[in-house]
Structures are given as structure tokens and as C-alpha cells.
């Protein structure tokens, strides 16, 4: 097992690198440095959040648009009042990064992903708007991509902090002294909170869209 902080930092800035793969490499690095808190957070980002209360704010209460299924026109905007939009037009994204990234890769820019409303919420809203049609919430591709960019940015900031402490190059292991020097960096919340604030000013790419040929034949290499 080996890890390169420098290479990982470069990969966070490369749009051809999947966030799924970057997270796995970052877990390896964190484990080698005995950064148990960072590794645990990254594993949860990878697997998804079972406990909503533990999900970071960049995954919660994300804006969407309520749509209704019309037999004649398909999915159309639901006729909601502003207070109803405020109450129902948002959701949490607790899935692991692979699932979120799949949505982004398969969506064109400007598109989104439609998620059925939970049954209890749908019944309540149907009664409020006097509509029996199936209801769902549309989350734009940008919403999904921003979650992934925030995770990527947090890892970028983590690698930069390690490099600032002199942890660089390819390593199969780290000495006790090296681990002690960066022990204070085992604080994932500090990195994801900073990523939330700074992601738009960091060299973090958007999630690319997958072309038709790649969808058919798969990813090269």
C-alpha cells in the first residue's frame, strides 16, 4: 500500500479523475497517516449516510422543483404556492459518491434528476393542491455536481495542508515523527467547511458529462 500526497492533489484538479476513485485513494492516505477521523468521514462519503443527522450541510436541504405527471404532457411543473415550494421543494442527498457521480455523468448540463416524493409528503401535498397526479422533485445536475465538487475540494485542501507540513512524495509508510507532525490535521470538518466556503475559488473542476460512445462502450483505460 502506497500513497502520494502530490499525485492526489493533482488528481483533485483533473476532471477525468472520478471522485469515487479520489475518495478511495484519500482513505488510503488518511489510514497511513493514522487520521482516523478523516478516514471515517471519507468512508461515509463513499458509502453514503445512514444517519441524516450526521450528514454535512452541503448534502442537506438542497433546492429542487416539484413536478407533476400529466397523462397528456408528461412531467410538468406542479401548481404550487410559494409557501408550498418552500416546504416541499428541497431534499437531502445521502447516497454515496458513486451514485451521485453516476447522476452527473449521465446528465447533460442543464438537465437534472427526478426523485419521487416520499409517500407521506406526496399525499399531503396532493390534498393541499387538490391534485391526484404523481408528484416528484427535480434536482438539477448542478446540485449533484456541487456536492461532489465540495468533497473533491475538501480532499484538495487536505492534501495542501499536508504538503505545507512537509508531507510529500510517494510513501509506503510514514514514520512516527511524520505522523505526529500532521496529527492536528485529523479534522475532516475543518476541511469540508472550508471547502463549502471556498469551492468556487479553488481549482476544482466540474463533473464532466459522459458522451454517447462512452455510455455504450464504457470508460477507456
C-alpha positions as CSV (number, residue, x, y, z in Angstrom):
1,X,0.0,0.0,0.0
2,X,1.5,3.3,-1.1
3,X,0.2,6.9,-1.4
4,X,1.5,10.1,-2.9
5,X,0.1,13.4,-1.5
6,X,1.3,15.3,-4.5
7,X,-0.3,13.0,-7.0
8,X,-3.6,13.0,-5.1
9,X,-3.6,16.8,-5.0
10,X,-3.1,16.8,-8.8
11,X,-5.9,14.3,-9.3
12,X,-8.4,16.5,-7.4
13,X,-7.9,19.1,-10.2
14,X,-8.3,16.7,-13.1
15,X,-11.8,16.4,-14.4
16,X,-11.0,13.0,-15.9
17,X,-10.5,11.6,-12.4
18,X,-13.6,10.2,-10.8
19,X,-14.5,11.5,-7.3
20,X,-15.2,7.8,-6.4
21,X,-11.5,6.9,-7.1
22,X,-10.1,10.0,-5.5
23,X,-12.0,9.3,-2.3
24,X,-10.7,5.8,-2.1
25,X,-7.1,7.0,-2.6
26,X,-7.7,9.7,0.1
27,X,-8.9,7.0,2.5
28,X,-5.6,5.0,2.0
29,X,-3.6,8.1,2.6
30,X,-5.5,9.0,5.8
31,X,-5.1,5.5,7.1
32,X,-1.4,5.6,6.5
33,X,-1.2,8.8,8.5
34,X,-3.4,7.4,11.3
35,X,-6.0,10.1,10.5
36,X,-8.9,8.1,11.8
37,X,-11.5,10.9,11.7
38,X,-10.6,11.9,8.1
39,X,-10.7,8.2,7.0
40,X,-14.1,7.6,8.7
41,X,-15.6,10.7,7.1
42,X,-14.3,9.7,3.7
43,X,-15.7,6.2,4.1
44,X,-19.1,7.6,4.9
45,X,-19.0,9.9,1.9
46,X,-18.1,6.8,-0.2
47,X,-20.8,4.6,1.3
48,X,-23.5,7.2,1.9
49,X,-25.1,8.4,5.1
50,X,-27.4,6.1,7.0
51,X,-28.0,8.8,9.7
52,X,-29.2,12.0,8.2
53,X,-28.3,14.0,11.3
54,X,-24.6,13.1,10.7
55,X,-24.7,14.3,7.1
56,X,-22.8,17.6,6.5
57,X,-24.8,20.7,5.5
58,X,-23.6,20.6,1.9
59,X,-25.7,17.4,1.5
60,X,-28.8,18.6,3.2
61,X,-31.9,20.8,2.3
62,X,-30.9,21.1,-1.3
63,X,-33.2,23.1,-3.6
64,X,-35.3,21.4,-6.2
65,X,-38.6,21.9,-8.2
66,X,-41.8,19.9,-7.6
67,X,-43.2,18.4,-10.8
68,X,-46.5,16.6,-11.5
69,X,-47.1,13.8,-14.0
70,X,-49.6,14.7,-16.6
71,X,-51.1,11.9,-18.8
72,X,-51.0,14.3,-21.8
73,X,-47.8,16.3,-21.3
74,X,-45.6,14.1,-19.1
75,X,-43.8,15.8,-16.2
76,X,-44.7,19.4,-15.8
77,X,-44.2,22.0,-13.0
78,X,-46.7,21.4,-10.2
79,X,-49.1,24.3,-9.4
80,X,-47.7,25.3,-6.0
81,X,-47.9,28.4,-3.9
82,X,-44.7,29.9,-2.7
83,X,-45.1,28.6,0.8
84,X,-45.6,25.1,-0.6
85,X,-42.5,25.4,-2.7
86,X,-40.6,26.4,0.4
87,X,-41.9,23.4,2.3
88,X,-41.6,20.7,-0.3
89,X,-39.1,22.0,-2.8
90,X,-35.9,20.6,-1.2
91,X,-34.4,17.3,-0.3
92,X,-31.3,15.7,1.2
93,X,-28.7,13.7,-0.8
94,X,-27.4,10.9,1.4
95,X,-26.2,8.4,-1.3
96,X,-22.6,7.5,-1.7
97,X,-20.4,9.4,-4.1
98,X,-20.6,6.6,-6.8
99,X,-24.3,7.0,-7.0
100,X,-24.2,10.8,-7.1
101,X,-21.4,10.8,-9.7
102,X,-23.4,8.5,-11.9
103,X,-26.2,11.0,-12.0
104,X,-23.8,13.8,-13.0
105,X,-22.0,11.7,-15.6
106,X,-25.3,10.6,-17.3
107,X,-26.9,14.1,-17.2
108,X,-26.2,16.8,-19.7
109,X,-25.5,20.3,-18.4
110,X,-28.9,21.9,-17.7
111,X,-30.6,18.6,-17.0
112,X,-31.5,17.1,-13.7
113,X,-32.6,14.0,-11.9
114,X,-36.3,13.3,-10.9
115,X,-36.8,11.7,-7.5
116,X,-40.3,10.5,-6.3
117,X,-41.6,12.3,-3.3
118,X,-41.9,10.3,-0.2
119,X,-45.4,8.8,0.0
120,X,-46.5,10.7,3.1
121,X,-45.3,14.0,1.7
122,X,-46.9,13.3,-1.7
123,X,-50.3,12.5,-0.2
124,X,-50.2,15.7,2.0
125,X,-49.2,17.9,-1.0
126,X,-51.8,16.3,-3.3
127,X,-54.5,17.2,-0.8
128,X,-53.2,20.8,-0.5
129,X,-53.2,21.4,-4.3
130,X,-56.3,19.2,-5.0
131,X,-54.4,17.1,-7.5
132,X,-54.2,13.3,-7.7
133,X,-51.3,13.2,-10.1
134,X,-48.0,11.6,-9.1
135,X,-45.6,14.1,-7.7
136,X,-41.8,14.2,-7.7
137,X,-38.9,16.6,-7.1
138,X,-36.4,17.5,-9.8
139,X,-32.9,18.3,-8.6
140,X,-30.6,19.9,-11.2
141,X,-27.4,18.4,-12.3
142,X,-25.6,21.4,-10.8
143,X,-26.9,20.5,-7.3
144,X,-25.4,17.0,-7.5
145,X,-22.2,18.3,-9.0
146,X,-21.7,20.9,-6.3
147,X,-21.9,18.2,-3.6
148,X,-19.2,16.2,-5.5
149,X,-17.1,19.3,-6.1
150,X,-17.3,20.1,-2.3
151,X,-16.0,16.7,-1.4
152,X,-13.2,17.0,-4.1
153,X,-12.3,20.4,-2.7
154,X,-12.1,19.2,0.9
155,X,-9.6,16.5,-0.2
156,X,-7.7,19.1,-2.2
157,X,-7.5,21.3,0.9
158,X,-6.4,18.3,3.0
159,X,-3.6,17.4,0.6
160,X,-2.4,21.1,0.5
161,X,-2.4,21.2,4.3
162,X,-0.3,18.0,4.4
163,X,2.1,19.4,1.8
164,X,2.5,22.6,3.8
165,X,3.7,20.4,6.7
166,X,6.3,18.7,4.5
167,X,4.4,15.5,3.8
168,X,5.2,15.0,0.1
169,X,6.2,12.3,-2.4
170,X,5.4,8.6,-2.7
171,X,5.3,6.7,0.6
172,X,4.7,3.1,1.6
173,X,4.5,4.2,5.2
174,X,5.0,7.2,7.4
175,X,7.3,7.4,10.4
176,X,6.0,8.1,13.9
177,X,7.6,11.6,13.7
178,X,5.9,12.4,10.3
179,X,2.5,11.2,11.7
180,X,2.9,13.3,14.8
181,X,3.8,16.4,12.7
182,X,0.3,16.3,11.0
183,X,-1.8,14.8,13.8
184,X,-3.6,18.1,14.2
185,X,-4.9,17.8,10.6
186,X,-7.1,14.8,11.5
187,X,-10.1,17.2,11.4
188,X,-12.4,16.5,8.4
189,X,-15.0,19.1,9.4
190,X,-12.4,21.8,9.1
191,X,-11.7,20.8,5.5
192,X,-15.3,20.4,4.3
193,X,-16.4,23.6,6.0
194,X,-13.6,25.5,4.3
195,X,-14.5,23.7,1.0
196,X,-18.1,24.9,1.3
197,X,-16.9,28.5,1.6
198,X,-14.1,28.4,-1.0
199,X,-15.1,25.8,-3.6
200,X,-15.8,28.4,-6.3
201,X,-12.4,30.0,-5.8
202,X,-10.4,26.7,-5.9
203,X,-9.0,24.9,-8.9
204,X,-11.7,22.3,-8.7
205,X,-13.3,21.1,-12.0
206,X,-16.9,20.5,-12.6
207,X,-18.0,16.9,-13.2
208,X,-17.8,16.1,-16.8
209,X,-20.6,14.6,-18.9
210,X,-20.3,11.2,-20.5
211,X,-20.6,11.1,-24.2
212,X,-22.7,8.6,-26.2
213,X,-19.8,6.4,-27.1
214,X,-18.5,6.2,-23.6
215,X,-22.0,5.3,-22.4
216,X,-22.1,2.4,-25.0
217,X,-18.5,1.2,-24.7
218,X,-17.5,2.2,-21.2
219,X,-14.6,4.3,-19.9
220,X,-11.3,3.8,-21.6
221,X,-8.3,2.8,-19.6
